[in-house]
Amino acid sequence: MDITTLLTPERIAHAQEMSSRKRVFERLAELLASAQDGLSAEVIFDALTNREKLGSTALGNGVALPHTSIVIPEARGALLMLEEGLKMDAPDKKPVQVFMAILVPADKASDFSPCITELASILLQKPLLEQLYHYREPADILNYFNGLLLPTPQYYATALAA
């Protein structure tokens, strides 16, 4: 899977603040439902909150990666950035400002585990996050985010290994 295909400008939002985790998950569900394939925001919200009940998806360093599997044809993501962080059960107790929600097809959920792990490791890099906070427009955020996630060219990976 190419992680860069998860987002579209329509599924990226910037907000001053959100009053609760519920409001954040409602907004993420709205963004994820914008693909217009008959999947409702309510169904997505329920799936995300049920997954969150199993354990917090807050990673630390101001990042949360809510994710779940659901009956959909292909994976999709939504990015919500908050000016004022929201307190969650993060390991470092820092408020969360970046929420990257991911829906994966239920019949292929295990195929996406390595991609979610890769995305988490990228999002936890403080210098990259600091740069991401400078962008406000969804298209600019998407361009920057895609630049972070582009696959490393094989010749470059080989040179790094040498």
Buried (B, 14 or more C-beta within 10 A) or exposed (E): BEBBEBBBEEBBBBBEEBEEBEEBBBBBBBBBBBBEEEBEBEBBBBBBBEBBEEEBBBBBBBBBBBBBBBEBEEBBBBBBBBEEBBEBEBEEEBEBBBBBBBBBBEEEBEEBEEBBEEBBEBBBBEEBBEEBBEBEEBEBBBEBBBEBBEEEEEEEEEEEEE
